[in-house]
Amino acid sequence: MASPAVATRGFTILLVEDDEDHAELVFRCLREQLPHAQVNHVRDGQAALDYLLRRGDYEDPARSPLPELILLDLRLPLVDGLSVLEEVKRSPELRRVPAVVLTTSDAPKDLQRAYASHVNSYLVKPMDFEQFSRQVQDLGLYWVGWNRHP
């Protein structure tokens, strides 16, 4: 079976994650799977909105290119991930960017609110290191390799 063409094209991902260990693991897995992807990391929901709406430190589009994928934790400082998701999906410029919730929460209310806010996918982080690594690699392969973007 032919693999998707991901190795040679650039792709920008915004990772919104406050847990440094989780962020580092996501970076490593994506770097391994998608060596040409540019992963930009912010640590809280306010920084995510500033990045996406090009405010403050992120006004320069060269420093904050529009991502082709948003990986979003829910439990974030300053502005929670669901509020970030709602703002993204309200924006005509941003709503087409796929947003994937990557969280430890398997609470039905979080899942329901995320899908009511038009999340593209909702993934619960496995507690097992190997399973988490595989999940992130599969996530990258799907969204960057198999899925087609306009």
mmCIF file of the C-alpha atoms, coordinates in Angstrom:
data_MODEL
# 
_entry.id   MODEL 
# 
loop_
_atom_site.group_PDB 
_atom_site.id 
_atom_site.type_symbol 
_atom_site.label_atom_id 
_atom_site.label_alt_id 
_atom_site.label_comp_id 
_atom_site.label_asym_id 
_atom_site.label_entity_id 
_atom_site.label_seq_id 
_atom_site.pdbx_PDB_ins_code 
_atom_site.Cartn_x 
_atom_site.Cartn_y 
_atom_site.Cartn_z 
_atom_site.occupancy 
_atom_site.B_iso_or_equiv 
_atom_site.pdbx_formal_charge 
_atom_site.auth_seq_id 
_atom_site.auth_comp_id 
_atom_site.auth_asym_id 
_atom_site.auth_atom_id 
_atom_site.pdbx_PDB_model_num 
ATOM 1   C CA . MET A 1 1   ? 0.000   0.000  0.000  1.00 0.00 ? 1   MET A CA 1 
ATOM 2   C CA . ALA A 1 2   ? 1.371   3.418  -0.921 1.00 0.00 ? 2   ALA A CA 1 
ATOM 3   C CA . SER A 1 3   ? 1.985   5.798  1.930  1.00 0.00 ? 3   SER A CA 1 
ATOM 4   C CA . PRO A 1 4   ? 0.805   9.388  1.808  1.00 0.00 ? 4   PRO A CA 1 
ATOM 5   C CA . ALA A 1 5   ? 3.132   12.085 0.525  1.00 0.00 ? 5   ALA A CA 1 
ATOM 6   C CA . VAL A 1 6   ? 4.062   13.845 3.741  1.00 0.00 ? 6   VAL A CA 1 
ATOM 7   C CA . ALA A 1 7   ? 7.838   13.645 3.917  1.00 0.00 ? 7   ALA A CA 1 
ATOM 8   C CA . THR A 1 8   ? 8.671   16.481 1.545  1.00 0.00 ? 8   THR A CA 1 
ATOM 9   C CA . ARG A 1 9   ? 6.038   19.141 2.042  1.00 0.00 ? 9   ARG A CA 1 
ATOM 10  C CA . GLY A 1 10  ? 5.776   21.702 4.785  1.00 0.00 ? 10  GLY A CA 1 
ATOM 11  C CA . PHE A 1 11  ? 2.799   21.789 7.097  1.00 0.00 ? 11  PHE A CA 1 
ATOM 12  C CA . THR A 1 12  ? 2.126   24.106 10.021 1.00 0.00 ? 12  THR A CA 1 
ATOM 13  C CA . ILE A 1 13  ? 0.631   22.748 13.241 1.00 0.00 ? 13  ILE A CA 1 
ATOM 14  C CA . LEU A 1 14  ? -0.329  24.798 16.278 1.00 0.00 ? 14  LEU A CA 1 
ATOM 15  C CA . LEU A 1 15  ? 0.046   22.786 19.478 1.00 0.00 ? 15  LEU A CA 1 
ATOM 16  C CA . VAL A 1 16  ? -1.847  24.281 22.425 1.00 0.00 ? 16  VAL A CA 1 
ATOM 17  C CA . GLU A 1 17  ? -0.623  22.358 25.464 1.00 0.00 ? 17  GLU A CA 1 
ATOM 18  C CA . ASP A 1 18  ? 0.302   23.513 28.970 1.00 0.00 ? 18  ASP A CA 1 
ATOM 19  C CA . ASP A 1 19  ? 1.895   20.238 30.111 1.00 0.00 ? 19  ASP A CA 1 
ATOM 20  C CA . GLU A 1 20  ? 5.546   20.400 29.043 1.00 0.00 ? 20  GLU A CA 1 
ATOM 21  C CA . ASP A 1 21  ? 5.994   16.600 29.137 1.00 0.00 ? 21  ASP A CA 1 
ATOM 22  C CA . HIS A 1 22  ? 2.979   16.055 26.873 1.00 0.00 ? 22  HIS A CA 1 
ATOM 23  C CA . ALA A 1 23  ? 4.148   18.836 24.551 1.00 0.00 ? 23  ALA A CA 1 
ATOM 24  C CA . GLU A 1 24  ? 7.632   17.305 24.271 1.00 0.00 ? 24  GLU A CA 1 
ATOM 25  C CA . LEU A 1 25  ? 6.197   13.875 23.504 1.00 0.00 ? 25  LEU A CA 1 
ATOM 26  C CA . VAL A 1 26  ? 3.920   15.328 20.816 1.00 0.00 ? 26  VAL A CA 1 
ATOM 27  C CA . PHE A 1 27  ? 6.900   17.198 19.328 1.00 0.00 ? 27  PHE A CA 1 
ATOM 28  C CA . ARG A 1 28  ? 9.015   14.046 19.214 1.00 0.00 ? 28  ARG A CA 1 
ATOM 29  C CA . CYS A 1 29  ? 6.304   11.907 17.664 1.00 0.00 ? 29  CYS A CA 1 
ATOM 30  C CA . LEU A 1 30  ? 5.424   14.502 15.048 1.00 0.00 ? 30  LEU A CA 1 
ATOM 31  C CA . ARG A 1 31  ? 9.083   15.165 14.219 1.00 0.00 ? 31  ARG A CA 1 
ATOM 32  C CA . GLU A 1 32  ? 9.582   11.450 13.648 1.00 0.00 ? 32  GLU A CA 1 
ATOM 33  C CA . GLN A 1 33  ? 6.454   11.049 11.524 1.00 0.00 ? 33  GLN A CA 1 
ATOM 34  C CA . LEU A 1 34  ? 6.468   14.457 9.810  1.00 0.00 ? 34  LEU A CA 1 
ATOM 35  C CA . PRO A 1 35  ? 10.029  15.801 9.644  1.00 0.00 ? 35  PRO A CA 1 
ATOM 36  C CA . HIS A 1 36  ? 9.074   18.821 7.525  1.00 0.00 ? 36  HIS A CA 1 
ATOM 37  C CA . ALA A 1 37  ? 6.147   19.931 9.669  1.00 0.00 ? 37  ALA A CA 1 
ATOM 38  C CA . GLN A 1 38  ? 6.523   23.203 11.551 1.00 0.00 ? 38  GLN A CA 1 
ATOM 39  C CA . VAL A 1 39  ? 5.057   22.760 15.020 1.00 0.00 ? 39  VAL A CA 1 
ATOM 40  C CA . ASN A 1 40  ? 4.413   25.999 16.889 1.00 0.00 ? 40  ASN A CA 1 
ATOM 41  C CA . HIS A 1 41  ? 3.675   25.601 20.586 1.00 0.00 ? 41  HIS A CA 1 
ATOM 42  C CA . VAL A 1 42  ? 1.755   27.864 22.948 1.00 0.00 ? 42  VAL A CA 1 
ATOM 43  C CA . ARG A 1 43  ? 1.088   27.050 26.595 1.00 0.00 ? 43  ARG A CA 1 
ATOM 44  C CA . ASP A 1 44  ? -2.276  28.649 27.332 1.00 0.00 ? 44  ASP A CA 1 
ATOM 45  C CA . GLY A 1 45  ? -5.579  29.487 25.711 1.00 0.00 ? 45  GLY A CA 1 
ATOM 46  C CA . GLN A 1 46  ? -4.975  33.239 25.635 1.00 0.00 ? 46  GLN A CA 1 
ATOM 47  C CA . ALA A 1 47  ? -1.701  32.746 23.749 1.00 0.00 ? 47  ALA A CA 1 
ATOM 48  C CA . ALA A 1 48  ? -3.513  30.418 21.334 1.00 0.00 ? 48  ALA A CA 1 
ATOM 49  C CA . LEU A 1 49  ? -6.103  33.087 20.563 1.00 0.00 ? 49  LEU A CA 1 
ATOM 50  C CA . ASP A 1 50  ? -3.420  35.761 20.244 1.00 0.00 ? 50  ASP A CA 1 
ATOM 51  C CA . TYR A 1 51  ? -1.505  33.515 17.831 1.00 0.00 ? 51  TYR A CA 1 
ATOM 52  C CA . LEU A 1 52  ? -4.535  32.622 15.733 1.00 0.00 ? 52  LEU A CA 1 
ATOM 53  C CA . LEU A 1 53  ? -5.947  36.157 15.663 1.00 0.00 ? 53  LEU A CA 1 
ATOM 54  C CA . ARG A 1 54  ? -2.459  37.702 15.215 1.00 0.00 ? 54  ARG A CA 1 
ATOM 55  C CA . ARG A 1 55  ? -2.476  39.886 18.289 1.00 0.00 ? 55  ARG A CA 1 
ATOM 56  C CA . GLY A 1 56  ? 0.361   41.105 20.518 1.00 0.00 ? 56  GLY A CA 1 
ATOM 57  C CA . ASP A 1 57  ? 3.543   39.058 20.106 1.00 0.00 ? 57  ASP A CA 1 
ATOM 58  C CA . TYR A 1 58  ? 1.993   37.196 17.176 1.00 0.00 ? 58  TYR A CA 1 
ATOM 59  C CA . GLU A 1 59  ? 1.094   40.084 14.856 1.00 0.00 ? 59  GLU A CA 1 
ATOM 60  C CA . ASP A 1 60  ? 3.778   39.124 12.334 1.00 0.00 ? 60  ASP A CA 1 
ATOM 61  C CA . PRO A 1 61  ? 2.425   36.397 9.984  1.00 0.00 ? 61  PRO A CA 1 
ATOM 62  C CA . ALA A 1 62  ? 5.992   35.136 9.498  1.00 0.00 ? 62  ALA A CA 1 
ATOM 63  C CA . ARG A 1 63  ? 6.157   34.408 13.234 1.00 0.00 ? 63  ARG A CA 1 
ATOM 64  C CA . SER A 1 64  ? 2.637   33.038 13.444 1.00 0.00 ? 64  SER A CA 1 
ATOM 65  C CA . PRO A 1 65  ? 1.672   31.415 10.134 1.00 0.00 ? 65  PRO A CA 1 
ATOM 66  C CA . LEU A 1 66  ? -1.909  30.244 9.909  1.00 0.00 ? 66  LEU A CA 1 
ATOM 67  C CA . PRO A 1 67  ? -1.806  26.581 10.923 1.00 0.00 ? 67  PRO A CA 1 
ATOM 68  C CA . GLU A 1 68  ? -3.217  23.806 8.809  1.00 0.00 ? 68  GLU A CA 1 
ATOM 69  C CA . LEU A 1 69  ? -4.024  21.863 11.984 1.00 0.00 ? 69  LEU A CA 1 
ATOM 70  C CA . ILE A 1 70  ? -4.694  22.865 15.606 1.00 0.00 ? 70  ILE A CA 1 
ATOM 71  C CA . LEU A 1 71  ? -3.984  20.344 18.375 1.00 0.00 ? 71  LEU A CA 1 
ATOM 72  C CA . LEU A 1 72  ? -5.815  21.629 21.426 1.00 0.00 ? 72  LEU A CA 1 
ATOM 73  C CA . ASP A 1 73  ? -5.775  20.551 25.047 1.00 0.00 ? 73  ASP A CA 1 
ATOM 74  C CA . LEU A 1 74  ? -8.891  21.372 27.084 1.00 0.00 ? 74  LEU A CA 1 
ATOM 75  C CA . ARG A 1 75  ? -7.486  22.125 30.528 1.00 0.00 ? 75  ARG A CA 1 
ATOM 76  C CA . LEU A 1 76  ? -5.508  25.295 29.840 1.00 0.00 ? 76  LEU A CA 1 
ATOM 77  C CA . PRO A 1 77  ? -4.589  28.331 31.901 1.00 0.00 ? 77  PRO A CA 1 
ATOM 78  C CA . LEU A 1 78  ? -6.157  31.754 31.232 1.00 0.00 ? 78  LEU A CA 1 
ATOM 79  C CA . VAL A 1 79  ? -8.670  30.596 28.580 1.00 0.00 ? 79  VAL A CA 1 
ATOM 80  C CA . ASP A 1 80  ? -9.843  26.977 28.493 1.00 0.00 ? 80  ASP A CA 1 
ATOM 81  C CA . GLY A 1 81  ? -9.556  24.884 25.335 1.00 0.00 ? 81  GLY A CA 1 
ATOM 82  C CA . LEU A 1 82  ? -13.296 24.726 24.690 1.00 0.00 ? 82  LEU A CA 1 
ATOM 83  C CA . SER A 1 83  ? -13.491 28.525 24.681 1.00 0.00 ? 83  SER A CA 1 
ATOM 84  C CA . VAL A 1 84  ? -10.568 28.629 22.237 1.00 0.00 ? 84  VAL A CA 1 
ATOM 85  C CA . LEU A 1 85  ? -12.358 26.098 20.030 1.00 0.00 ? 85  LEU A CA 1 
ATOM 86  C CA . GLU A 1 86  ? -15.582 28.123 20.082 1.00 0.00 ? 86  GLU A CA 1 
ATOM 87  C CA . GLU A 1 87  ? -13.703 31.290 19.070 1.00 0.00 ? 87  GLU A CA 1 
ATOM 88  C CA . VAL A 1 88  ? -11.870 29.475 16.259 1.00 0.00 ? 88  VAL A CA 1 
ATOM 89  C CA . LYS A 1 89  ? -15.063 28.038 14.823 1.00 0.00 ? 89  LYS A CA 1 
ATOM 90  C CA . ARG A 1 90  ? -16.816 31.438 14.993 1.00 0.00 ? 90  ARG A CA 1 
ATOM 91  C CA . SER A 1 91  ? -14.101 33.057 12.892 1.00 0.00 ? 91  SER A CA 1 
ATOM 92  C CA . PRO A 1 92  ? -14.705 32.955 9.119  1.00 0.00 ? 92  PRO A CA 1 
ATOM 93  C CA . GLU A 1 93  ? -10.940 32.893 8.512  1.00 0.00 ? 93  GLU A CA 1 
ATOM 94  C CA . LEU A 1 94  ? -10.183 30.150 11.050 1.00 0.00 ? 94  LEU A CA 1 
ATOM 95  C CA . ARG A 1 95  ? -13.207 27.854 10.973 1.00 0.00 ? 95  ARG A CA 1 
ATOM 96  C CA . ARG A 1 96  ? -11.823 25.848 8.048  1.00 0.00 ? 96  ARG A CA 1 
ATOM 97  C CA . VAL A 1 97  ? -8.677  24.935 10.027 1.00 0.00 ? 97  VAL A CA 1 
ATOM 98  C CA . PRO A 1 98  ? -9.146  21.441 11.458 1.00 0.00 ? 98  PRO A CA 1 
ATOM 99  C CA . ALA A 1 99  ? -9.129  21.473 15.255 1.00 0.00 ? 99  ALA A CA 1 
ATOM 100 C CA . VAL A 1 100 ? -8.380  18.276 17.133 1.00 0.00 ? 100 VAL A CA 1 
ATOM 101 C CA . VAL A 1 101 ? -8.898  18.109 20.876 1.00 0.00 ? 101 VAL A CA 1 
ATOM 102 C CA . LEU A 1 102 ? -6.099  16.089 22.468 1.00 0.00 ? 102 LEU A CA 1 
ATOM 103 C CA . THR A 1 103 ? -6.942  15.816 26.155 1.00 0.00 ? 103 THR A CA 1 
ATOM 104 C CA . THR A 1 104 ? -6.994  13.616 29.240 1.00 0.00 ? 104 THR A CA 1 
ATOM 105 C CA . SER A 1 105 ? -10.708 14.334 29.738 1.00 0.00 ? 105 SER A CA 1 
ATOM 106 C CA . ASP A 1 106 ? -13.149 11.647 28.764 1.00 0.00 ? 106 ASP A CA 1 
ATOM 107 C CA . ALA A 1 107 ? -16.014 13.496 30.469 1.00 0.00 ? 107 ALA A CA 1 
ATOM 108 C CA . PRO A 1 108 ? -19.190 13.233 28.373 1.00 0.00 ? 108 PRO A CA 1 
ATOM 109 C CA . LYS A 1 109 ? -19.939 16.944 28.897 1.00 0.00 ? 109 LYS A CA 1 
ATOM 110 C CA . ASP A 1 110 ? -16.550 17.923 27.426 1.00 0.00 ? 110 ASP A CA 1 
ATOM 111 C CA . LEU A 1 111 ? -17.029 15.604 24.460 1.00 0.00 ? 111 LEU A CA 1 
ATOM 112 C CA . GLN A 1 112 ? -20.547 16.919 23.815 1.00 0.00 ? 112 GLN A CA 1 
ATOM 113 C CA . ARG A 1 113 ? -19.507 20.554 24.125 1.00 0.00 ? 113 ARG A CA 1 
ATOM 114 C CA . ALA A 1 114 ? -16.527 20.021 21.814 1.00 0.00 ? 114 ALA A CA 1 
ATOM 115 C CA . TYR A 1 115 ? -18.669 18.493 19.081 1.00 0.00 ? 115 TYR A CA 1 
ATOM 116 C CA . ALA A 1 116 ? -21.359 21.131 19.597 1.00 0.00 ? 116 ALA A CA 1 
ATOM 117 C CA . SER A 1 117 ? -18.550 23.634 18.950 1.00 0.00 ? 117 SER A CA 1 
ATOM 118 C CA . HIS A 1 118 ? -17.627 21.869 15.682 1.00 0.00 ? 118 HIS A CA 1 
ATOM 119 C CA . VAL A 1 119 ? -14.417 20.116 16.725 1.00 0.00 ? 119 VAL A CA 1 
ATOM 120 C CA . ASN A 1 120 ? -13.051 17.957 13.909 1.00 0.00 ? 120 ASN A CA 1 
ATOM 121 C CA . SER A 1 121 ? -11.881 15.166 16.190 1.00 0.00 ? 121 SER A CA 1 
ATOM 122 C CA . TYR A 1 122 ? -11.752 14.436 19.933 1.00 0.00 ? 122 TYR A CA 1 
ATOM 123 C CA . LEU A 1 123 ? -8.963  12.218 21.231 1.00 0.00 ? 123 LEU A CA 1 
ATOM 124 C CA . VAL A 1 124 ? -8.366  11.142 24.819 1.00 0.00 ? 124 VAL A CA 1 
ATOM 125 C CA . LYS A 1 125 ? -4.662  10.815 25.634 1.00 0.00 ? 125 LYS A CA 1 
ATOM 126 C CA . PRO A 1 126 ? -3.862  7.265  26.686 1.00 0.00 ? 126 PRO A CA 1 
ATOM 127 C CA . MET A 1 127 ? -1.995  6.946  29.988 1.00 0.00 ? 127 MET A CA 1 
ATOM 128 C CA . ASP A 1 128 ? 0.426   4.437  28.447 1.00 0.00 ? 128 ASP A CA 1 
ATOM 129 C CA . PHE A 1 129 ? 3.489   6.080  26.853 1.00 0.00 ? 129 PHE A CA 1 
ATOM 130 C CA . GLU A 1 130 ? 3.595   3.717  23.857 1.00 0.00 ? 130 GLU A CA 1 
ATOM 131 C CA . GLN A 1 131 ? -0.113  4.118  23.145 1.00 0.00 ? 131 GLN A CA 1 
ATOM 132 C CA . PHE A 1 132 ? 0.148   7.905  23.423 1.00 0.00 ? 132 PHE A CA 1 
ATOM 133 C CA . SER A 1 133 ? 3.117   7.919  21.029 1.00 0.00 ? 133 SER A CA 1 
ATOM 134 C CA . ARG A 1 134 ? 1.232   5.767  18.544 1.00 0.00 ? 134 ARG A CA 1 
ATOM 135 C CA . GLN A 1 135 ? -1.866  7.942  18.824 1.00 0.00 ? 135 GLN A CA 1 
ATOM 136 C CA . VAL A 1 136 ? 0.099   11.104 18.006 1.00 0.00 ? 136 VAL A CA 1 
ATOM 137 C CA . GLN A 1 137 ? 1.906   9.426  15.107 1.00 0.00 ? 137 GLN A CA 1 
ATOM 138 C CA . ASP A 1 138 ? -1.389  8.162  13.666 1.00 0.00 ? 138 ASP A CA 1 
ATOM 139 C CA . LEU A 1 139 ? -2.941  11.588 14.207 1.00 0.00 ? 139 LEU A CA 1 
ATOM 140 C CA . GLY A 1 140 ? -0.140  13.256 12.276 1.00 0.00 ? 140 GLY A CA 1 
ATOM 141 C CA . LEU A 1 141 ? -0.251  10.705 9.492  1.00 0.00 ? 141 LEU A CA 1 
ATOM 142 C CA . TYR A 1 142 ? -4.005  11.092 9.091  1.00 0.00 ? 142 TYR A CA 1 
ATOM 143 C CA . TRP A 1 143 ? -4.272  14.899 9.168  1.00 0.00 ? 143 TRP A CA 1 
ATOM 144 C CA . VAL A 1 144 ? -1.069  15.648 7.278  1.00 0.00 ? 144 VAL A CA 1 
ATOM 145 C CA . GLY A 1 145 ? -0.842  12.617 5.014  1.00 0.00 ? 145 GLY A CA 1 
ATOM 146 C CA . TRP A 1 146 ? -4.184  11.106 4.226  1.00 0.00 ? 146 TRP A CA 1 
ATOM 147 C CA . ASN A 1 147 ? -6.584  13.999 4.726  1.00 0.00 ? 147 ASN A CA 1 
ATOM 148 C CA . ARG A 1 148 ? -6.857  16.549 1.906  1.00 0.00 ? 148 ARG A CA 1 
ATOM 149 C CA . HIS A 1 149 ? -6.969  20.275 2.599  1.00 0.00 ? 149 HIS A CA 1 
ATOM 150 C CA . PRO A 1 150 ? -8.369  23.025 0.399  1.00 0.00 ? 150 PRO A CA 1 
# 
